[in-house]
Amino acid sequence: MPETAKSTKRIAIIGAGAAGCFAAASIANRPGLEVVVFEKTGNVMMKVKASGGGRCNVTHECFEIPELLTRYPRGKQLLRKSLYQFTPADTIKWFAQRGVKLKTENDGRMFPETDSSQTIIDCIWQEMMLQKVQVYYHKTVSKIKKTDSGINLLFADGSNYSADAVLVAAGGFPKKEQYQWLTATGHSIENPVPSLFTFNIPSNPVTELMGVSVPNATVKIAGTKLQQTGPLLITHWGMSGPAILKTSAVGARELAEKNYDFTALINWLPAYTDSDLKEKLADIRKEQGKQLVQHKNPFELPRRLWEFLLEQCGIKEDVRWGELPAAQQNKLTEYLLRNAYAVKGKTTFKEEFVTCGGISLSEIEPQTMQSRKVPGLYFAGEILDVDGITGGYNFQHAWSSGWIAAQNIQAQLAARRPEGEPV
């Protein structure tokens, strides 16, 4: 632990993830200021590293805040204040000023031009080092104690650290018991459940199509109002891709209550209504009746998926469009627009695990990220009850909340300093 002069102001950051490191990088170094990050593992910014298949989906090209708010199933009351203070445009500018340019993909997601998450990690880390931030690994906080002079952190290894201000940016935890060191400070926790998970569809032959991707499909959960549209990927365990992940985010609590046992209805042709599709099939029968159904795929679906759906409908390889019985045509319509799959369980990836739940937002001042219960204690990132759909929105919340906390911590310490003492 660093030894510090009594006049030094100390800022402790718990967690070396996206929010914690971005906050540390955003605190301007001044004489008499010490910024220390405590990380319970031996690594920094692990989710940044894993995000976007190793490319890091930094943010999203959604610059209208009202529209941006719709991408967050939970946390809007805080985000209405925080996203206006540090916007996606500010994120782009922050990295550009440090030599990292972002590019926009067709769906609005933004990545570094290098297509490497290491570029983002290196940029933030270099800024931290420029600001003389100290990082200590394998430091698990077991208790936060408010004192007359500030806040004392007690660690699992028996050591402690006294700070003037503390930022908790420890990420989300899958179990409520893991928040005990925070509930002991008087904060309440919204029950955590997984968000952004894929659907397990065990023993279903569709998994034999693993690797098949459909650019646009609609996922609806039977018996609910949950419905999302976007790219869908078939995997060896079930289904993934943005359409599935968005559904899991919006329905995180509802699907948890179902114990991840439900029916997913897949519309492979969201541009078609029932009547549109029936009319289309009638035209094909009339104009291309001699064509084999298997060979004439009129919807530009992946070949393997088209053949799979025909097989599931009992349509044989030698059947021509003009000979297709009405019963099978009706069945094909159902399979194209409402293909049912029994989901039994979910898959989450440890490195990219996102939780719905965390510190109750009613206990946080959204303009500053400071606790309304413990002065000098701040929160940022996923530890808060805020989560977004896939597409760079969770990182944007991390950057925004981390930056706001950093600015306000520094302002708070400047206001408290004795006359003539630097901060």
N, C-alpha and C positions, 0 to 999 in steps of 0.2 A: 504494500500500500504506500502511496506517496506521502512523504512528510511535507507539510505545508505551513508557511508562516500564518500567524493568526489573522493578519489583515486580508489574506487571500479569500476570495469568494469561490465557493465550490459548487459545481453543478454535477450531479450524478445522473447518469442515464442507464436504466436497467433494460438490457436487450440490445444486441448488435444486429438487428434485422433492418429492414428497409426504413421504417419510421425512426428508429433510434439512431442509426448512422446518418440519415439525412438531417435529423435535428442537430446532431453533433457537428456535421459539416456546415450547418447554417448558423452556428454561433461564432460570431467574429471574435478572434482572440484579442485580448487586451491584457496589459500588465495587471497582475493581481487577480487573474481569473484562471481557475482550473476546471477543465471539463474531463470527466472520467466516464468511460462506458464499461459496464460490467456485463459480461456475457457468460451464460451458464455452460455453453458448449465450448469447443475449441475452434469454432469457425464463425465467420461473419457473413451476413446477407445470404443465407442459404436459399431462401425462397427466390431472391433475385437471381441467383445462379440457375435455379431449376426452371424458372418461369419461361413460358413460351417455347418449350422444348430446347432450352438453353440459349434462346435469343433475347429474352426479357421483353415482355409486352409492357413498356414503360408507362404509357397512358393511352388515351383515346382522343381522336380528333373530333371531339364534341365540345364546342366552345360556348354553346348556349347553356347556361347553368340550369334553367328550368328543365331543359331536355336531359341534361346530365343527371339531374336528381332522379329521373325515372329509371335509371340504370342501377339504383340501389334499393333492394327490397326492404332494408332496415337502415335506420339512422338519419332519415331526412331532416329531423328537427335540428340536428347538429350540423349536417352538411349544408343546410341553407345558409349558415353563417361561414363555415370554414372554406367551402369551395369558392366563394366570392373573394376570399382573402388571398388564396393561392390557387390559381386556376390551371387547367391543362396548358394554356398558353404560357403561364409562368414556369411550368415544369420544362417546357420546350426551351424557353429562354435560359433557364438556370443551367441546363446541360450544354446548350450552345455556347454560353459564355465561358465554359470550361473546355471547349473544343470537341464536344460530342454532339453530332447532328443526328436528329431522329428522322425517320421516313415513315410515310403513311401507306398502309396497305389498302386494298379495295374495300375492306369492311370497316375501315376507320381505325383499326389498331395501329399503334405506333411502336416502332422498334428502332434500336440504334442502326445506323447505316452499315455497321460492321456485321450485323446479324449475330452478335455475340454478347451475352449477358455480362461477360467479364469486362467489357468496355464500360458498362454502367457501374459495376463494382469498383473498378479501378478509379473512375472519375470521382465517386463519392469518397473513397478511401484517401485519395491524394488530397482532396479538400480537407478531410479530417486531419491529416498529417500537417497540412499547411496551417491549420488552426491549432496545432499542437495538442490535439485530443489524445488522451491516454486510454488504452484498451486493456482490460484485464479479463483473461479467460478462466473458465471453470469456476465462476463465482455465482453461486445460486443464492438468491436472497431468501431468507427464511422469515424475516420480520422487518417491518417499517415502523419506526417509533418517532412520533413528534416530540421534540424537546423545546425548551425555552429558546435555545440558540439556533434551531433549525430542524433537520430531520436526520435521524440516525438509521443506517442500514445495518442489519445483522445478517451475516452470511452463514451458510450451512457448515463451513469449515471453521467456524468460531470467531472469525475476524469481524471487524466492523468498520464503518466509514461514516463520518459526519458531513452532511452537505447542507448548503443554504437553500438549495432547491433540488427536487428530484423529479425526473421524467420517467414514467413507467411506459416502456415500449416493448413489452415482453412477448407480444404476439398473443394468439388465442390458445386456449387449452381445451381439450376434448371433454374433460370432466370438471364438474362444479367444485369438487373438493380441491382441485389444483389451484383454485383462486383463494384459498383460505388465508394466505398471507396478506391478501388485499381486503377481504371481508373483515379481517381483524382491525383494519383502520376505520371501519364504519361504513364501507361501501357495500352496495348490493350488486348482485350478479344476475343478469338475465341468463336463464339456463342455456348452456352451450349445446348446440347440435351441429353436425357436419353440414357444410354448404359446398357447392361445386364438387359433386361426386358423380361417378358414372353408374349406369344401371347394370346389374348382374342379371343375366337371362339364362340360367343354367339349363342344360340338356335340351336347348332349342337348336334345331339345325341351322338357324340363321347365323350362328357363330362360326359356321364353316366358311362364311363369306368375309372373315376377318380381313381388314385392310380396305374393304370397299367403302367409298365415301360418296355421299350424296350432297350436292351443293346447297340444296334447299329442301327441307322437310319440316313438317309441323308435328310436334310431340304434344299429345293431350293425355292427361291422367284421368282415367275413367272414374266417374263419380265425383269429380272436383271441377273447379273452374280453371285449374292450372293448364296453361297452353303456351308454348313458345315455338318460334320458327327460326331456322338457321341451318347451317351445315350439320350433317350427322355422319358419324363414323361407326362402322360395325367393327367390333373387336372380338378377340377370342373368348372374352367373358360376357359380352353383351353389347351395349351401345354407349358411345361417348360422342364427343364433338360439341360445339357451341350450343346446339339446340337442346341437348341433354343437360349440359352444365347449367344453362340458363334456367331450365325447368327445375333443376335441383336447388338452385339458389333461391328462386322465388318461392318454391314450395318446401324449403328446408324443414320448417317446423311441422307442416302438415304431413310430409312423408315420414318424418321421424315418428309421429303419432301412429302411423300405419305400420311401424316397425319395418319399413322398406319392403312391404309386401303389397303390391298393387298391380294394376294392368295399365300398360302404356299403349295408347293407340297412335300409330304412326301414319301420317298422311304423306305419302311419297310424292304427291302432286298437289301442293297447296294452292297452285294457281287455278285449279279446277274445282267447280262445284259438282254435285251429283249430276245435275242436268247437263252441264258442260261436257262432262266426261261421257255420258251416255250418247250425246249428240256426236262427239268425236268418234266414238267406237262405231256408231251407225254409219258415219261417213267412210271410215276405213273399210268396213264390211262391203259397202257399196262400190267404192272406187278401187280398192286393192284386195278384193276378196280372194284372189288366187294366191296371194302371198302367204307363206307360212307364218303363223303367229309368232313362233320363236325367232324367226329371222327378221321380222318386221317389227322393230321396237319404235313406236311412234312418239315416245315421250322422252327420249334421250336419257333414260335411266342407265346406270352401269349395266353392262351385259350380264354379269353374274347375278346381279339382283333381279333383273328382268326374268331370267331363266328360273331362278329360285321361286319367284312369285307365281309363275306359270305352273311350275311343278306342284306348289302348295294348292293351287286351284284345280289340280288334276287335268290340266291341259297338256296333251301329249305333243311330242315333237312334230308329228306329221299332220297336225290339225291346221287347216287354212282359215283365214279370217272369215271367209264367206260361209264356212261350215261350222263356225263356233256356236254351240248350242246356247240358247238364251240363259239357261241356269248357270253355265260356266262364265258367260259374259257378266252376269250379275255378281257372281262370286269374285271375278277379277276386279270389278268396280269397287267392291268392298275391300279387297286386299290392297288396292292402290290408294284408297282414301281413308280406310280405318283398319289398318293391319294391327291386330292385337298381339301383345307380347306380355307374358306373365313375368313380372320383375320380382325377384327374390333376393334382396340384399343390394349392397352398394360397394363400390371400390373407391377409396380415396388414396391419394399418393402422399406419403408422409412429407416429402419436401415441399409440396404445394398445398398442404392441408389448410383449409379455410373454415373458420367457425362462424356460425350465426350465434350471437350471444356475447356476453362479456359485461364490462362495467356499465351500469345503468346510466343512460345519457342525461337523466334528470339531475344527476349528481355532478355534472361537468358544465363549466361555463364555456359555451361554444366559441366565444370570441377570443378566448385565451388558452383553452384546453386545461385550465386549472380546476382542481377539485373544489367543489363547493363545501366539502366537509373538512378537508385538511389543507390549510393555506400552505403554499410552497410545493404542493404535490400536483404533478401534471400527468396527463395521459395522452398517448398518441398511437395511431395504428390499430391493429386488429384486436388489441386488448379491450377496445371499446365495442359496444353493441352496434357495430356498423359493418355491413358487408355488401359487396356489389356483385353483379353478374360477371361472367368472364368477358375480358376485353380490355384490361388495363385499368379498370375502375378501382380495384382494391389497392393497387399501387398509388393511384392518384390520391386516394384518401390518406395513405401512408405519408406521401410527400406533403400534402396540405396540412395535415394535423401535426406532423413533425416540425415543419417550418414555423407554423403559428406558435407552437409551444416554445420553440427556440427563441423566437423574437420576444415573446412575453416574459420568459424566464430572465432573459438578459435585461429587459426593461425593468422588471421587478427588482432585480439586484442593484441596478443603477439607481433606482429611487430610494433604496434602503441604505446606500453606502454613506458613511460619514463624510462630511464636507472635506473636499480636497483629496479623498481617496479614489484612485482610479478603478474602473471596472471595465 
